[in-house]
Amino acid sequence: MPCYQLDDNLWFPSVEEAEDYGLLAFGGDLSVERLLLAYSLGIFPWYNPGEPLLWWSPDPRCVLFPENLHISRSLRRFMHREPYRISFNEDFAGVIYWCRRLRTGLDGSGTWITPEMKHAYTTLHQLGFAHSVECWDGNKLAGGLYGICIGRCFFGESMFSLSPNASKVVLVHLMEHLRQKGFELLDCQQTTEHLVSMGAEEISRKEFQQYLQKAHVPPHGPFNSHF
């Protein structure tokens, strides 16, 4: 049975039906309506070129709570020198370009940011649901990240770094922004040493769903962005 359905052609199975490794469903499309529905249910797309469109709901889920952000002494000293300029939504196209390029092999493989994904998230950005944070070294884009915002939950998609500590600095500024806006959490999707070192932790799928409700993510609130 679907856990949430907008019409006969737009629904997802219950997240409890996901495989142990997180795979829930395949197929469908990357329409705005389907992506917003997916994220509101704690589901995200992730697939490689040549594969069918795959939808995931991992258990456990890696998240970072704004109040639990850990900034090392060395990073604090680095940031104190203010080597970079930070901006929000100034160059979404540039951020997604570098996130894709740095993960793409010579044969075009190695990244889930397919041309279709790039187009879909750019459309979400134009509609006010996808956001980017940029790190500038002079007039050069040194690092950045992008993700989806629904309610008071930020669903991180990808990040990159071209200069020392750039991605860490971007993450610090994003988390401070989310803290000031009263966000519940940053969804990191996958656990990495980099994220854990900055305070990320794993919670159960059930707990994650409860936080989505607290963050007023649909169906517990309207489809809007508080970013």
C-alpha positions as a printed NumPy array, in Angstrom:
array([[  0.   ,   0.   ,   0.   ],
       [  1.276,   3.507,  -0.751],
       [  2.121,   5.594,   2.292],
       [  1.186,   8.793,   0.496],
       [ -0.514,   9.375,  -2.843],
       [ -1.242,  12.499,  -4.848],
       [ -3.031,  10.739,  -7.717],
       [ -3.217,   7.339,  -9.393],
       [  0.139,   7.833, -11.118],
       [  2.027,   9.587,  -8.329],
       [  2.7  ,   7.502,  -5.229],
       [  5.413,   5.618,  -3.344],
       [  5.354,   2.401,  -1.338],
       [  5.617,   2.679,   2.425],
       [  9.23 ,   3.312,   3.472],
       [  8.968,   0.294,   5.771],
       [  8.992,  -1.842,   2.62 ],
       [ 12.549,  -0.787,   1.732],
       [ 15.26 ,  -3.435,   1.485],
       [ 17.774,  -3.697,   4.324],
       [ 20.255,  -1.623,   2.322],
       [ 17.659,   1.089,   1.65 ],
       [ 16.325,   0.452,  -1.857],
       [ 12.587,   1.106,  -1.924],
       [ 11.433,   1.35 ,  -5.551],
       [ 12.489,   1.885,  -9.14 ],
       [ 11.008,   3.619, -12.147],
       [  8.88 ,   6.727, -12.399],
       [ 10.309,  10.092, -13.391],
       [ 12.08 ,  13.163, -12.02 ],
       [  9.115,  15.513, -12.266],
       [  8.85 ,  18.315,  -9.727],
       [  5.758,  16.749,  -8.181],
       [  7.362,  13.316,  -7.765],
       [ 10.595,  14.709,  -6.312],
       [  8.769,  16.867,  -3.773],
       [  6.591,  13.944,  -2.78 ],
       [  9.64 ,  11.69 ,  -2.438],
       [ 11.619,  14.054,  -0.219],
       [  8.59 ,  14.793,   1.945],
       [  8.41 ,  11.052,   2.665],
       [ 12.125,  10.67 ,   3.379],
       [ 12.862,   9.139,  -0.043],
       [ 15.491,  10.286,  -2.518],
       [ 16.64 ,   9.257,  -6.028],
       [ 20.138,   7.839,  -6.546],
       [ 21.248,   5.855,  -9.555],
       [ 24.113,   5.544, -12.011],
       [ 23.948,   6.202, -15.759],
       [ 22.429,   3.224, -17.535],
       [ 20.498,   2.077, -14.462],
       [ 16.751,   2.499, -13.943],
       [ 15.686,   5.37 , -11.707],
       [ 16.165,   4.069,  -8.139],
       [ 14.507,   5.446,  -4.99 ],
       [ 16.031,   5.017,  -1.524],
       [ 15.071,   5.263,   2.145],
       [ 18.081,   4.084,   4.21 ],
       [ 17.886,   2.746,   7.735],
       [ 19.794,   4.073,   9.607],
       [ 19.855,   7.595,   8.208],
       [ 22.798,   9.982,   8.574],
       [ 21.728,  13.42 ,   9.823],
       [ 23.341,  16.493,  11.323],
       [ 21.479,  18.524,  13.925],
       [ 22.372,  22.245,  13.878],
       [ 23.086,  22.283,  17.617],
       [ 25.47 ,  19.314,  17.301],
       [ 27.792,  20.773,  14.69 ],
       [ 31.417,  20.15 ,  15.656],
       [ 34.056,  22.639,  14.513],
       [ 37.624,  21.57 ,  15.195],
       [ 40.172,  23.995,  16.628],
       [ 42.15 ,  23.953,  13.416],
       [ 39.048,  24.768,  11.37 ],
       [ 38.135,  27.595,  13.768],
       [ 41.624,  29.056,  13.355],
       [ 41.322,  28.706,   9.59 ],
       [ 37.934,  30.426,   9.518],
       [ 39.147,  33.173,  11.855],
       [ 41.458,  34.322,   9.075],
       [ 38.351,  34.698,   6.835],
       [ 40.024,  33.442,   3.664],
       [ 36.737,  32.911,   1.808],
       [ 33.518,  34.713,   0.979],
       [ 30.276,  32.775,   1.485],
       [ 27.102,  33.289,  -0.522],
       [ 23.691,  31.659,  -0.78 ],
       [ 22.001,  30.858,  -4.094],
       [ 24.475,  33.016,  -6.006],
       [ 25.703,  30.326,  -8.405],
       [ 23.538,  27.202,  -8.205],
       [ 24.552,  26.211, -11.734],
       [ 28.234,  26.449, -10.831],
       [ 27.833,  24.329,  -7.708],
       [ 25.976,  21.518,  -9.434],
       [ 28.465,  21.692, -12.321],
       [ 31.45 ,  21.079, -10.031],
       [ 29.644,  18.462,  -7.965],
       [ 29.076,  16.566, -11.196],
       [ 32.455,  17.204, -12.83 ],
       [ 34.571,  16.091,  -9.876],
       [ 32.721,  12.755,  -9.784],
       [ 32.622,  12.045, -13.499],
       [ 35.076,   9.623, -15.069],
       [ 36.542,  10.006, -18.524],
       [ 33.762,   7.809, -19.89 ],
       [ 31.044,   9.867, -18.241],
       [ 30.479,   7.326, -15.469],
       [ 30.982,   7.633, -11.736],
       [ 28.279,  10.139, -10.88 ],
       [ 24.583,   9.982, -10.082],
       [ 24.22 ,  13.608, -11.247],
       [ 23.023,  12.68 , -14.713],
       [ 21.889,  15.369, -17.178],
       [ 18.308,  14.501, -16.191],
       [ 19.111,  14.968, -12.501],
       [ 20.865,  18.265, -13.212],
       [ 17.833,  19.533, -15.136],
       [ 15.397,  18.383, -12.434],
       [ 17.25 ,  20.061,  -9.561],
       [ 17.826,  23.222, -11.564],
       [ 14.061,  23.393, -12.071],
       [ 13.537,  22.901,  -8.331],
       [ 15.993,  25.751,  -7.725],
       [ 14.037,  28.02 , -10.044],
       [ 10.889,  27.16 ,  -8.078],
       [ 12.554,  27.96 ,  -4.733],
       [ 12.979,  24.408,  -3.391],
       [ 16.623,  23.685,  -4.255],
       [ 19.335,  25.887,  -2.755],
       [ 23.066,  26.261,  -2.926],
       [ 25.789,  27.608,  -0.664],
       [ 28.947,  28.872,  -2.342],
       [ 32.482,  29.429,  -1.098],
       [ 34.543,  31.958,  -3.058],
       [ 38.286,  32.47 ,  -3.165],
       [ 38.395,  35.855,  -4.813],
       [ 36.226,  35.469,  -7.91 ],
       [ 36.832,  31.714,  -8.097],
       [ 34.306,  29.167,  -6.85 ],
       [ 36.323,  27.195,  -4.286],
       [ 33.609,  24.937,  -2.854],
       [ 29.898,  24.532,  -2.395],
       [ 26.905,  22.338,  -1.733],
       [ 23.302,  22.079,  -2.81 ],
       [ 20.159,  20.419,  -1.57 ],
       [ 16.397,  20.517,  -1.231],
       [ 14.48 ,  22.433,   1.401],
       [ 10.938,  21.486,   2.362],
       [  9.449,  22.797,   5.569],
       [ 12.282,  23.138,   8.088],
       [ 14.363,  20.235,   6.838],
       [ 17.308,  20.575,   4.453],
       [ 18.002,  17.489,   2.358],
       [ 21.649,  17.639,   1.337],
       [ 22.445,  16.313,  -2.125],
       [ 26.112,  16.9  ,  -2.898],
       [ 29.109,  19.056,  -2.032],
       [ 32.535,  19.744,  -3.486],
       [ 35.823,  21.398,  -2.626],
       [ 38.526,  22.837,  -4.873],
       [ 40.495,  24.606,  -2.12 ],
       [ 41.586,  23.659,   1.434],
       [ 38.668,  23.338,   3.893],
       [ 36.221,  24.925,   1.435],
       [ 33.524,  22.266,   1.827],
       [ 33.868,  22.357,   5.632],
       [ 33.521,  26.132,   5.7  ],
       [ 30.418,  25.899,   3.497],
       [ 28.891,  23.314,   5.822],
       [ 29.554,  25.464,   8.894],
       [ 27.817,  28.456,   7.324],
       [ 24.878,  26.332,   6.166],
       [ 24.379,  24.878,   9.643],
       [ 24.497,  28.316,  11.245],
       [ 21.891,  29.498,   8.737],
       [ 19.675,  26.491,   9.512],
       [ 20.087,  27.048,  13.253],
       [ 19.   ,  30.675,  12.947],
       [ 15.983,  29.626,  10.874],
       [ 14.869,  27.011,  13.398],
       [ 15.498,  23.97 ,  11.206],
       [ 15.262,  20.501,  12.705],
       [ 18.128,  18.889,  10.815],
       [ 20.275,  18.454,   7.743],
       [ 19.645,  15.127,   6.029],
       [ 23.057,  13.801,   4.957],
       [ 21.594,  10.626,   3.367],
       [ 24.869,   8.663,   3.467],
       [ 27.366,   8.35 ,   6.32 ],
       [ 30.926,   9.54 ,   5.639],
       [ 33.931,  10.117,   7.891],
       [ 33.951,  13.758,   6.816],
       [ 30.381,  14.316,   8.031],
       [ 30.813,  12.293,  11.225],
       [ 33.893,  14.357,  12.108],
       [ 31.67 ,  17.438,  12.003],
       [ 28.972,  16.01 ,  14.25 ],
       [ 26.748,  13.954,  11.977],
       [ 25.156,  10.832,  13.436],
       [ 22.935,   7.945,  12.428],
       [ 19.321,   7.675,  13.542],
       [ 16.702,   5.076,  12.702],
       [ 14.31 ,   5.496,   9.792],
       [ 11.461,   5.724,  12.308],
       [ 13.182,   8.581,  14.158],
       [ 13.884,  10.315,  10.874],
       [ 10.203,  10.173,   9.954],
       [  9.338,  11.728,  13.325],
       [ 11.728,  14.604,  12.662],
       [ 10.13 ,  15.183,   9.277],
       [  6.825,  15.619,  11.078],
       [  8.382,  18.085,  13.551],
       [  9.868,  19.993,  10.604],
       [  6.337,  20.456,   9.15 ],
       [  7.228,  18.51 ,   6.026],
       [  4.128,  17.406,   4.051],
       [  1.721,  15.863,   4.749],
       [  2.291,  17.62 ,   8.115],
       [  2.567,  21.016,   6.459],
       [  2.381,  22.749,   3.069],
       [  4.91 ,  22.333,   0.271],
       [  7.05 ,  25.368,   0.953],
       [ 10.64 ,  26.269,   1.769],
       [ 11.749,  28.202,   4.857],
       [ 15.311,  28.575,   3.633]])
